[in-house]
Amino acid sequence: MASLSLQPNFSLYPNSRILHFQPQKKPQIIFFRGKIKLKIKCSSVDPQQQKQQESYSTKKKFVAESEKGVDPVGFLTRLGITHKAFAQFLRERYKSLKDLKAEIFTRHLNLQEMASGFEILGIHRHKEHRVDFMDWAPGARYCALVGDFNGWSPTENAAREGHFGHDDYGYWFIVLEDKLREGEEPDELYFQQYNYVDDYDKGDSGVTIDEVFKKANDEYWEPGEDRFIKNRFELPAKLYERLFGPNGPQTIEELGEIPDPETRYKAWKEQHKDDPPSNLPPFDVIDNGKEYDIFNIVADPAWQEKFRAKKPPLPYWIETRKGRKAWLKKYAPGIPHGSKYRVYFNTPDGPLERVPAWATFVKPDAEGKQAYAIHWEPSPEYTFKWKNTAPKVPKSLRIYECHVGISGSEPKISSFSDFTEKVLPHIKEAGYNAIQLIGIVEHKDYFTIGYRVTNLFAVSSRYGTPEDFKRLVDEAHGLGLLVLLDIVHSYSAADEMVGLSRFDGSNDCYFHSGKRGHHKFWGTRMFKYGDLDVLHFLLSNLNWWISEYKIDGFQFHSLGSMLYTHNGFASFTGDLEEYCNQYVDKDALMYLILANEILHALHPNIITIAEDATYYPGLCEPTSQGGLGFDYYVNLSASEMWSSLLESTPDHEWSMSKIISTLLGNRHYADKMLIYAENHNQSISGGRSLAEILLGQGIEQAPKSMELLLRGSSLHKMIKLITFTVGGRGYLNFMGNEFGHPKRVEFPMPSNNFSFSLANRCWDLLENEGIYRDLFCFDKELMKLDENKRVLSRRPPNIHHVNDANMVMSYIRGPFLFIFNFHPTNSYDRYRVGVDEAGEYQVILNTDERKYGGQGLIKEEQYLRRTISGRVDGLRNCIEVPLPSRTAQVYKLSRILRI
């Protein structure tokens, strides 16, 4: 990225003929990122007075717009929470956020530009028969691109010296010119543009440059402006070629001294003093001779208005653009598709090679050799064409969480194509409306499941190509499935050869230095969220996955690791002091607020999910009210509770009160809660799946197998039913758990001799009659219960009956009555529970039906129950229901009786 420092500041008055020119003490920085952007400031006749007026009016307008409807402690007020220290922390955080945005606006036009770094960083094909490369490495002294396309030479494709090759912030810029084929002549225009998608374009019609000039002269320029035709077209071209062409200056010294504007203007005026008036522009500069060089420019008002109304002659420029065939005939790509490459730095500690931070396709462990990036630029016929649009965001989420690598039946790493063809249809059949993918972002070590990310902009190459992943997302959209991505911005892999650690040779490029830069227990690196360039990288990464792959949302993994300097490994009592003390990372909080604000502004239908075991206050509150702005949060306590009960608590000692309170989570955010019955981490992190706990013994012990299998099947269905229906507007299920997958997950690693025996899913269990197919049928009925009856999108349940002695609980959600009997032995013929409405209640789901692997103890003639007058559970009516042990029923109010 090249930058120039310019002294002048121009200001134009719309109601005056006078154009003032005034130099500033502070230079204005202009960045060249493919295209030049100039910022022009305005001032009045009295510059000092205008400056004060503008500062006041701008500040007043900014405050009015940004603070309208904003209350930094709004959610505390709404919930009636009074905590002086935490309220003060929220106010200070809001002030810091305003300061951070003001700092961002000094370098970026707006927040959208802040989150769109992928448009210029990394490798991009430029229309002018070249490839541009840009990366951020503030600690480097020299930068070059090396790869098989240049024999891994660190000198052939290097950044130029000074501001021609990098700017003051550490962004390096390298141009790789396409190679002119033998026998071909260079383009007539140095900046000749090409269309790399279509075979032909307007420039292929045979029109010459002179004909384009003449057409512009006849159609665009007015009489008297003819002399500017070639100047306006060729002069920038010559300047462009002089600065950036192959024979251009390599250093500032070679460029030479550029005269100041006054000297250049006087020289031009002396040169053209004998020209006729018709050839001179209709304005002139009046030099009043003052030392501080203020010039008045007198202009013709009519000419001024015409000049402002005239649009740039871009259509004539586009007429010279040629198609892909003309480009391939004349040039060979400077870096062909599929080329291997790395970025080479010379640092104070010596030379090093790294995989570029913004690389979009990477081989992180190339058969034991050093990692490298792959230039991905397939020809148009091999570029994926999107066919389907994303489905509308549903009112309730039924999320199927999956890992592509272990999604197959065979002991190997499955591919994107395998997943698309085999697993997506199963998910659709099962009744889910969204998938959440883990381990998609590139990571070096497969056994880390994908959580120790090395390359944030790359899909994992072990599963396939970027085009394969696009096909997966497109097919999912075609099946009506949203695609969510598990994103890891809370930490990063510590690998230096392929990841971001010590990327430019320094220890604090992307991460904190010292102990704070390392996770206390996992050895991963912790991002420096207070650095603008790190924010630029992370925010752009979120926007990249949406823009490039049409991702519909993110689950932010392990927020506790980033929100606290102790990485969330502390005891939390619920006191608000724990969320605003010295261990809280305010920069990380502000990053999450910015991420949610930008994502929801750029992509209104995006879904953001917080995975935070510490349940930071305000996770799902609007950012304008002091919250972090997430749409949902994950209740991780529920799955841990079920695992703990099954493994360490006898069935008859289960507490109904504890179960219901854990499942409800935070009542204030019940409609924002996503809940698991079984978290994938339990079966991956050395634990066992619920089915392995419940059914494993029954399968292994033949004499008592039927009794044990019946217990396991019954509890599995009841756990699924109560978790699904008592929570918020969303439910998560890990791949295979919908049918009670009997085995845990264990990725290949040294401890198991890199075995794939447990790194797959046993889909063949569904092919035969038996317990697994029965559990799958029940899970499908659960999904239909929400799809057809909209259970999850209704108001949170009214828990009206919890009896720890009988181990029975009941709750009402809309017109539905849910009743559970967790007692291992006691059954009840006529169990009374209260209901609101008098009428008839019909069983619509019974866990004990034979088609779900039950005993069918409740007959169909018992499915219709009528209410009895009598106050029970604080409600004015009640019904008596049969309630066998370890069963649950869902009743629907089918007929209302008016008394």
N, C-alpha and C positions, 0 to 999 in steps of 0.2 A: 504494500500500500504506500503510495507516494503522497507526500504532503508538502505544501508550500506555505510560507508565511508572507502575508500581504499586509501592508500598512494601511491602504486607503479604506475609507468607509463612505459609501455613497448613500444619498438620500434624495428622494424624488417627491416633489410637492404636487398633488393632483390639482390644486386650485391656483397654481402659480406657474409663470414661465421660467422661474429660476430653479436651476438644478444645482444644489450646493455640493461641494466636495470638501471633505475635511479629514485629515489624517488623524489616527488615534495613536495613543501611546502604546496600547497593547495590540500586538499583531493578531489578525484573524487567521485561523487555521482552516485550510481547505483540504479535504481528503479526496483523493482520486481512487474510487472503487469501481472501476469499470466505466462509470460515467461521472462527470464533474458536477458537483453541487455547490452553488454559491449562495450564501446568506447575505442579504442586503438589508441594512438597518436604516431607519428613517429618523430624521430630526427636523426641527422647525427652523425658522429664520434665525431665532436665537437658540443656538444649539444647547446651551446649558439649561435654559428654561424648558425647552422641549424634552430634554433628557429627564428632567425632574418630573414633568407632567406625565411622560410615557411610563416612567418607573412606577409612579403612583397609580395611574389608571390600570396598567398591566397587573400590578400586584393586587389591586382591588378586584379586578375581574377574575384573576386566578383564584383568590380566596373565596369569592362569591360562588364560582362554579365548582371548585373542588370541595368546599366545605358544606355545600347545600345538602341537607339531609344526612350529614355525617355526625355521628356521636361516638367518640372513641370508647365510651363505656356504655353504649346503648343496650347491649344484651344483658349487662349486669342490672341495669335499671329495670328492664322488662321482667327479669326473673326475680327481682326484689332482693338481689344479693348486695350486701354492703361489706366491702373489704377495702380499707383505705389504701393499703400497700399495692394490691393488685390493680385497683382503679388508677392509681398514680402511674403504675408500670404501663398500663394500656395507653394513657395519655402521652407518656414519654415515647412510647413506641410509635404512636401516630405522628408525633412531631418528627421523629427520626425518619419515618417513611416519607414524609413530605420533603425533608432535606435530601433524602436519597433520590427521589424523583427529580428534584431540581438539579442534582448533580448529573443524573442520567441525561437530562435535556441539554446539558452543556456539550454533550458529545453525540447525542442522537436526536433526530427530528421529533420522534414520538416513541411511545412504548412498542408500537408495532415494529418499527425499525429495530428497536432493541432486541426483539424476539425473532428477527429474520436474518440473523448472521449467516445462515446456511446459503443465502442467495449469493454471497460473495466469497465466503471462506470455504476452504477445501479446493477441490479441482472442478472447474467449470469450463465448458466449451464456449468460446467467445465467437460472435458472429463474424469477426474479422480473421478467419482462417488461423485461429490460434487457440491455445488452452491457457487459462489463467489459474495460478495456484496461489493461495494465501493461507497463512497460519499465524498463530500467536505464540511467540517465544521471546519474551522480553529479556531473558538472560543470555540469549545467543549473540554472538558477534558476527556470525557468517551463516548464511542459509543457502542450501542448494537442494534440488530434487534429484534423487538417484534412483535408478531402476534398470530393468533389462532393456528398456528402450534406448538408454545411453551408455550401456556397458557399466552401470553403477559408478559412473564418473562423478566425483564431487565438484567438478569445475565446469562441466559442459552447460548445465542449466542452473545457474546460480542467480541469486538476487543481486541487483546492481547496488553500487555503493551509495551511501547517503540516503536522502529522502526519495531517491528513485527506486530504492529497493525495500525500504522499510520506513515506518513513521516513528514518532516519539513514544508511542504506546507499546511498541514491540511487535507490530503486525508486519510480517514479511510478505513480499509480493514478487512472484516469479512468472515470467511469460515464456511459454513454450510454443514457438512458431511452428506451424505446419511446414513440412519440407517440400519444396518445389520439385516436382518430378522432372526427370531428365528430358530435355528437349522442350520444356514449357517455358514461356516467357512470364515474368512477373506481371501482376495485375496493373492495369493502367492507373487505377486509384489505389494508393497504399492502404486505405481503409475500406477496400472492397468487401461488402458483406455477402454472406452465403446463408442459404436456408438449408439446414442439415437434415430436415425431415422430408420435405417434398423433393421429388426428382428435378422439378423445374420451377422457376420463379420468373418474375417480370424481366429480370436482367438477361434471361436466356432468349428473349425474343429477337435479339440482334440489335437492339437500340444502342447507339454509341453514347459516350459521355457528352460529346459536343451536341448531339441531338437533345439530350436531357437539358443541357445548359440553354439551348435555344428555346426549348419548350417552356422552361422556367422564365426565360426572358419575355416570351410572348404572353404567357398566361399569368405570371405571378408578379414580376417586377413592373413598376410603373415607369413612364417616361421620366428621364432624369436620374433613375436609379440603376441604369444599365451598367455603369462602371463598377457597381458592387457585385455583379453577378458572379464573376470568377473569384473576386476577392473573398466574398462571403463563403464560397464553397472550397476554394483552393487554399486560401490562407490558413484556415484551421487545419487543413490536411497537411500542409507543409510544416506547420508548427508541431502538429501531432507526430509527424514522422521525425522531425528534428529531435523531439524529446524522447520518444519511445521506440523509434525505429532501430534497426540493427546497427546503424552507423551513428546513432545518437551519443550524447555525452554519457560517460560512465560515472562521472563525479560532478560535484557542484563546481569545482574549479574549471573543468572542461566546458561546462555550460557557459561560463563567462558572466560578466556583470550585466544585469538587465537595468537599463536606465529607468529613472523614476518617471511617473506619468507626465510631469510637467516638461521634462526634457524631451520625452518622446513626442509630446504634442507640439512643442515649439519647432522641433526638427521637421515634423510632418507639415506644419503650416508654412515653413520656409521652403520646403520642397514643392509645395503646390501653390505658391503665391501668385503664379502667373496663370493658373487654371481658370477657365471661364466659370462664372457663378453657377451655371447649371450643373457642373460637375462637383460642386462642393456641397457638403451636407447643410441643411437649413438651420444650423445652430452655430454659435461661436462662444468662445470663452473670454471673459473680461477679467484681466489680471489687475487687481487693485494694489498689487505691490506689497501687501502685508507679509510680514516675516513668517506668520504661521500658516501661510499658503491656503487661504480660503478663496475659491474661485466661483464666480457667478457665471452660469451658462444661460444664455439667452436663446430661446428656441421659438420656432413658428408654432402656435397652438394647433393649427389645422394639421400640420405635419405630425405633431406630437400625438394627436388622437389617432391618426391613421397608423402610426407606428405601433401604438399600443394594441390596436384592433387586429393588426396583421399577425396571422399564425405562422409558425416556422414552416419552411417549404419541405416538410418531411415526405409528402407523397412523391416528390421528385427524387429524393434520396432513395426511397424504397424501390423506385423503378429500376435502379441499378443492381438490386440484389439478385443473385443467381442461385440456382438450385443445387441439390446434393450431387447430381451427376457431374456438373461443371466443377464442383469442388474436388471430387475424387479424381477427375481427369487431370486436374492441374496440381493437386497437392496429395502428399501422403501424410496421414495424421502424425503430429509430433509425438504423441503418446497414444498408441493404438489401444483399442478396446481389449481388456484382459491383461494389460501390462502390469507387471509387479513393480512396486515402487515404495520408497521410504523417503523421509526428509532427513537431510544431513545438516547438523549444526556444528559450528566451531564455538566452543564455550571456554570460559576461564579455566575449566578443569580438563580441557582437551576435546577432541572431536567425538561425536556420537551420532548414531542413527536412531530415528524413532519412527513409529507408525504415526502418520499425521493425525492430529486430534479430531479433525472433522472428516476423516475418511469414512466412506459409506459402505465399503465392502472390504473385509479384512480376513486374512488367514492368520489367526493368533498363534497357532502352534503347528507350523508347517513341517510335520514329520520330524520334530526335534530340532529343526533349523530356526533361525531368527525369523520372527514374524514379519509380515509385509502386508501392505495394502494392495488392492487390485483396482485398477482404473475401470469403472463400469460405465461403458458408453455403447450399448448394443445398437445395431442398425435398426431403422424404423420397423422392418418386418419382424424383428425379434423383441421389440419393445412391447410391454404388456399394454393392452387397450382395455380401459375400464368399461364394464358393461352395466353394472348395477349401481344403484344409489343406496346410501345408507338408510335403513328403516328409521321411522320416527322413534324418538325416545319414549318407551312405555311408561305408564304410571307406576309400575312395579317391576323390579329387576329379578329375574331368575338366572343367576350367573353360573355358567359351567366353567370351572377353572381347570386349565389343562396345561400340560407341558408337552411340546411337540416331540421332543427326543424320546420320551418313554411311552408314546401313544400307540405304538405297535405291539403286536403279539410276539414278534420274533426278538431274540436277544441281540439287538443292535440299535443303533441310533436311527430313529425314524426321520423321514424328511417332510418338508412342507407339502410335497405332492401326496405322500402317503396320508398325511393328516387330512388334506383337502378331500381326497377321494373316499376315505374309509371312516374317519371320525366325525366330520361335519354332518353327514347324514344321520349318524347315530344321535348326535346332540339335538338335531331337529326333531327326530322321532321321540326323543325323551321329553320334549316339551319345554326346553329352556329357550330364553329369548336373547341371551348374550353369552359371549365367551370371554374369558379373561386368560390371556396368555402370559405365562411366566417363562423366563429363560430365553426370551427372543433376542434381546440386545446382546451384542457380541461379548463373549467372555472366554478367557483362555482355558480355564480348568472346568471340565464338564461336571465334575463331582460337586462343584459349588452350586449346582442347580441353575446357575445364571445370575446369582446375586452379587458376585464379585465381578462387576462389569469392567471391561477394559476399553471398549470403543463404543461410546454412547450413540453415535450416529449410524452404526452398522448393524444389520440383522446378522444373526449368527450363521456363518458360512457352513457350519457342520450340518445344517438342515436344508440348505439350498441357496439359491440366488435371490437377489432383491425382486426379480420378476416372479419367482415362485411364491414369495411371500405376498406380493400384490395379488396374485391369483387367489391365494387363500382368503385374504380379506374380502375380495370381490365376491367369491363364492359364498362366503358367510353372509354378506349383505344380501345376496340373491336369495338366501334361505330365510331372510328376515331376522338374522342374528346381528346384534351389535358386537363390535370387536373392541375390547378393553385391553390395555397393556399394563403389565406390572412394571413400573418404572423405578429404578434405583438411583435416586439423587441424594440419598442420605450418606453415602460413602462410596468409595471406588477401590478397585483392586490396587494393591501395592506393587504390582509388577511393573518394572521400569522399561523393559524391552518392548512391550506391546501396549501398556496402559499409559496413564497420565502422570504417574509418579516420576518426579525429577525430569519432566518432559524436556525442559530446556537446560538441564544441568543443575538448576537451582532446586532447593528443597521446598520453596514456597511459591511455585508458579500457580498451580491450581489449588494447592492445599495449604493449611496452616503449617508452620514450622514447629519444631519441638514436640512435646508430648501431645499438645492439642491437635496436632496434625495426624495422629494415629488413634484408631479405635482401641479402647482399653483392653478388649478381650479378643477381637477378631483379627487384629493386625492389618485392617484396611485403612485407607487414607481418608481424611475428613476434609471436605471442601471448605474453601475460604469464601463464605457467602457475602462478606462485606466488600469484596473486590468487584468493581464494575465489569471487568472483562470476564470474570468467572460467572457473574450473573448473566452476562451476554451469552456465554456458552450454554449455560443450563436452560435459560428461557428459550433460546433458539432451538435447543434440542427437543423440547416439548412441542414447539410449533412445527418442527421438521417432521415428526412422526405423523402429525395430522395432515400436513400439506403433501407429503410424499406418499404416505401409505394409507391415508384416509382412516386413521385410527379414530374411534368414537369416544375414547376416554382413557383415563389413567387411574391406577391404584398406586399411590405414593407409598413405597415400601418402607417400613421401619422408621417412622418419623421420630421415635424416641431417641434414635441414634444421633440425629442431627440437632434436635431441639435443646439438648443438654450437653454440657461439657463432660458429664459422667456417662454419656451415651445411653441414658435411661436405666442404667444398672444401679438403682437406688430404691429404697423403700418409700412408697407413696401412701400417705394417709388420707389424702383428699383435701388437706389444708391448702388454700389458695396461695399461701406463702411459698409453697414448693414450686409454683409455676411462675414466680417472678423474682426468685433469689439470684445470687451471683452465679449459679450453675446454668442458668437459662441463656441460650444463645439467641440474642435479639436479632442478629443478622439473618439467622436461619428462619426465624419467624417472618421477617420482612420479605425474604425470598418467597416463602409459601404464599404470602398475601399477594405479592406481585404476580406470581405464577397463576393464581386463581383469577385475579382481576384481568390479566392479559388474555388468558385462555377463554374466559367467558365473554370477553369483549370481541375477540376475533372470531370465535366459534361458539355462538350462543347455545348450540345443542350439545356441547361437550359435557362429559361426566367426569367429575374428579372425586376420588375416594381416598380417605385418610386411613392408613393402617397405623394406629398409635396405641400401644399398650398402656400408655400413661393417661390417655383420654384428656389431652390438654383442653382447658376450658375455651369454649367458643370455636371448636373445630369446624362446625357446620353453620356458624352464624355468618351473616353478611359482613364483608370487610368494612362496610360503612358503619357498622354497629359494633366494631371492635373485634370481630371474629376473623377467622382465617379463610373463610369463603368456600369450604368444601361442600359438595352436594351430599355426600354420605360418609359415614365412618363405619369401621368394621368392629363388631363386638367379638373380641378375641377370647373373652372370659368364658363364653358359653361352651366352646369346644373343649377348653381346658377342664371345665367342670365335668362334662360328660366322661372324659377320659379318666379323670380322677375318681369319679364315682364307680365306674366299671372296674377299675383296677384295684382300688383300695377300700371300698365301702361295701359291706354286705347289702344285698337287695332290700332287706327289711329295715335298714337304718337310713335309707334315703330320706332327706328332708324336702318336702314339697315346697315349703316356704323359701328355702335356699335356691331350689331349682327355678322357681318363678321369678325371684328377685334378680338372679343372675341373667336370666333370659331377657328380662325387660330392659336391663341396662339403665341408661339415663332417661327417665321418663320425659324430660324436657325435649329430648331429641329422638323420641321413639320413631317418628316417621322418617328419620334420616339414617336409621340403623340398618346395616347389612349384617347378617348373622350366619355362622357356620354351625352345623351339627358336628362337623369333623374337619378340622383344619389340616391342610396337606402337610404342614410342618411337623405335625405329631407323628405321622407315619414315615416322614423322610428323615427327621432328626433322631434316628436311633429308636424311635418308639414303634407302636403298633397301631394299625387301623382299628376302628371300632369293630368291624366284622372279624378281624383277626382275634380280637379279645373275646367277642361274643360267640363266634362260631367255630373258632379254631379247635377248642377242646371237644366240641360235639363231633367234629369230623374225625378227630384222632382217636376218640374213645368209642368204639362201636357199641358195647353193651348199653351205655346210657346215652347214646347219640341222639335218639329221637327227643328225649326230654330236654337235653341241653340245646339242641337245635331249635326246639320250639321256644325255649326261653330267649335264646339269642335273637331269633327272628322277630319275636314279639317286641322285645325291648328296642331293637333296631328300628322297627316301624314307628313305635311310640315316640322315640327320641326324635326321629325325623319329623313326625307330625307336629309335635309341640314346638319344636325349634322353628319350623317353617311358618306356623300360623300365629305364634305369640309375639314375633319380632316386629320389625318395622316394614318398610316397603321393599325390602330386598333380601335375597337368600343366595348363599354360595354353596356350591358342591364341587368337590375335587373329582377329577376324572376317575371313573370306576367305582366311586363310593355310592353311586346311585343304585348299584346292584350288589353292594356289600363285597367289594373286592377283598379276597381273603389274604392277600399278602401285602406286606409293607413295601416301601420304595427304598431301594439302596442303589445308589449310582456306583459305577465301576471306579474303584480306587485301590491304592496299594493294599489296604487291609483285607480286601476280598479278592485279591489277585486280578483286579480289573474285570470282575465277572459282571455280565449283563443279565444274569438270571433273575434278578429282582428289579431290573430297570426296564420294565415293560408292563403291559396291562393284559389280563387274561380274558379277552373278549370271547373266546370260545366257550366260556361258561354260560353264555346266554343262548347257545345253540341247542341246549338240551333242557328238558323239563327238570325242575328242581327248585331249590331254595333261592338261587341267584336270579333266575327268571321271575320268580314270585316277588322278590324284593324290587326288581326292576319295574314290574307291573304296578306295584304300589307307588313307587316314586313317580311314575308317569301320571298316576291318578292325582298325586299331590300337585303336580304342575298344572294339570287340567283344572284342579280346584281353583287355582288363581286365574288361569287363562279364561275360564268360562264364568266363574263366580266373582272374580275380582276381589279375592279375600285380602291380599296384601295391600291393595291400594285403599282399603277402608281405614276408618279411624282406628287408633290403637285399641286393643281389647280391654274390656271391663272384667277384671279378675274379681269374681264375686264369691268363689268357693275354693278354699284351700284348707284341707283337713289332713294334718300330719299324722294323726293317729290311724285313720283309715287309708292314708296314702292316696287320697282322691283329690283332684282339683278340677275346676271348671271355669270357663270364661266365655263371654259373649263378644262377638265381633260382627257388627251389622246384624243380619237376620240369622247368623250361624251360632250354634251352641256347641262348644267343644267340651267333652268330658273324658277324663283320664283316670284309670285305676292302676296305679303302679304297684299295688300290693302283690307280693309273690305268690300268696296262697288264697287270700280272702276274696270271694266273689259275693256280689249283692244282687238279689233278685229285684228289689224295688228300692233303688237308691234315689233319694229326693235331692234335687238341686233347683234353685230359684231361676225364674225367667222374668223378663220384662213384660212381654206380650202374651196375652191369653190366646190360645189357639191350638193348632195341630202342628207337630214337629215331626219331620220325616228324616230318617237316617240316610245320608248321602255318601258316607264313607265309614267303613268299619274295618279296623286293623285285623280283626279276627276272621274275616271272610276266607273261605277255602282257596279262592283264586289268588290270594296273597300269601298262602302258606299257613293260614290259621286253621282253627278247629271248627269254625262255623257254629259256635255255641248260641248265638243269637239268631233266631229264625226270621225269615223275611216278614212273617205276619206280626212280628214284634217291632218292626221298623217304624211304624206310625204310632206316635204317642200324643195324647191330648193332655192339656194342662189341667191342674187341679187348683181350685181357689184355696189360698193359704199363703201366708207370708213366710218365705224361706230365704235365707241369705240376704235379708234386707230388701227383697223384691216382692211384689204383690202377688205373684203367681209362682207355681212350681210344677215340675213334672217328675214322674217316677219312671226310672229307666232300669233295665237289666244291665249289670255291670260285672262281667267276668273278670277274673284277675288278669293283670298284664294285658289289658285291652283298652282301646280308646275309640270313641265314636264322634262323628260330626253330624249334628242335626241341623236341618234348615227349617225355618218357620214357613210352612207351606200354606197355611190358612189362618187368618186372624179372626178371632171371635170377639165381637163387640158385646160387652155386658152392660 
